[in-house]
C-alpha cells in the first residue's frame, strides 16, 4: 500500500531559496508520523518505507538547486528523526530542478518535497 503527500504548498508560499519547515509543513509531517506510528502499532511484522524526494524550481544554477533540494529533504528527514522515526525507514533523494510533475506546473509548485509512505506485511 502507498500513501503520498507533498510539501509543495509549503515551499510555494516561501521564497525559492527556502528549506525552512513552516507550521503548515510541520502539521503535514506530524500527520505522517502519526500514520507511521499507527502502522507500527498495528502490526509488528510490517515493512515500512518513507521515500523523501526533493525538487526545486529552475531559478539558480544546477549545482545550487541540487544543494537546495538536498537541504529541503534533510530538513524533512531531521524532523522525522527528532520525532522518533527510525532512520532505517527513510530513503532520501534530491533531484534539484529535475521536476517529475507536469511540465506546465508553475515554478512555485515545483518547490516541493514529495513524501511516499509505503508499507506491507512481511
C-alpha positions in Angstrom: 0.0 0.0 0.0 1.1 3.5 -0.7 0.3 6.9 0.8 1.7 10.0 -0.8 1.9 13.6 0.4 3.9 16.6 -0.7 5.2 19.7 0.9 4.7 21.7 -2.3 2.2 24.1 -0.8 4.6 24.8 2.0 7.5 25.8 -0.2 5.2 27.6 -2.7 4.4 30.1 -0.1 8.1 30.7 0.7 10.8 32.0 -1.4 12.7 29.9 -3.9 15.6 29.8 -1.6 13.9 28.3 1.4 14.4 25.0 3.2 12.7 26.0 6.5 9.8 24.0 7.7 6.7 26.1 8.2 3.8 25.5 10.6 1.9 24.0 7.7 4.8 21.6 6.8 5.0 20.5 10.5 1.3 19.8 10.5 1.7 17.6 7.5 4.8 15.8 8.9 3.0 15.3 12.2 0.1 13.6 10.4 2.6 11.3 8.6 4.4 10.5 11.8 1.0 9.5 13.3 0.4 7.2 10.3 3.9 5.6 10.8 3.3 5.1 14.5 -0.2 3.6 13.8 1.2 1.2 11.3 4.0 0.2 13.7 1.5 -0.4 16.5 -1.0 -2.4 14.3 1.4 -5.0 13.1 5.0 -5.6 14.3 5.7 -7.5 11.2 5.2 -4.5 8.9 7.8 -3.3 6.4 7.5 0.5 6.3 9.4 2.8 3.9 9.4 6.6 3.7 10.8 8.0 0.5 11.7 11.7 0.5 12.3 13.3 -2.9 13.3 17.0 -3.1 12.8 19.3 -6.0 13.3 23.0 -6.8 12.2 25.4 -9.5 14.7 26.3 -12.2 15.8 29.6 -10.6 19.6 29.4 -9.8 22.3 27.2 -11.1 22.0 23.4 -11.4 24.6 23.0 -8.6 22.7 25.4 -6.3 19.4 23.7 -7.0 20.8 20.3 -6.3 22.1 21.6 -3.0 18.8 23.3 -2.1 16.7 20.2 -2.8 19.2 18.3 -0.6 18.7 20.8 2.2 14.9 20.5 1.9 15.0 16.7 2.1 17.4 16.9 5.0 15.2 19.3 6.9 12.2 16.9 6.4 14.3 13.9 7.4 15.7 15.7 10.5 12.1 16.4 11.7 11.1 12.8 11.3 14.2 11.6 13.2 13.7 14.1 16.0 10.2 12.8 16.4 11.1 9.1 16.7 11.0 7.8 13.2 13.8 5.2 12.7 16.5 6.3 10.2 16.4 2.9 8.6 12.9 3.7 7.3 14.0 6.9 5.4 15.3 7.0 1.9 16.4 10.4 0.7 16.7 11.6 -2.9 17.3 15.1 -4.2 16.7 16.0 -7.8 17.3 19.7 -7.9 15.3 21.2 -10.8 14.6 17.8 -12.4 10.9 18.0 -11.5 8.9 14.9 -12.3 5.4 16.6 -12.3 3.5 18.3 -15.1 5.8 20.4 -17.4 3.1 23.1 -17.2 3.3 23.5 -13.4 4.3 26.8 -12.1 7.8 27.3 -10.7 6.3 27.7 -7.3 4.6 24.3 -7.5 8.0 22.7 -8.3 9.4 23.7 -4.9 8.5 20.5 -3.1 9.5 17.5 -1.0 7.4 14.5 -2.1 6.8 12.0 0.7 5.8 8.5 -0.1 4.9 6.2 2.7 4.7 2.6 1.7 4.0 -0.4 3.8 3.3 -4.2 3.6 3.1 -7.2 5.9 6.2 -9.4 5.9 
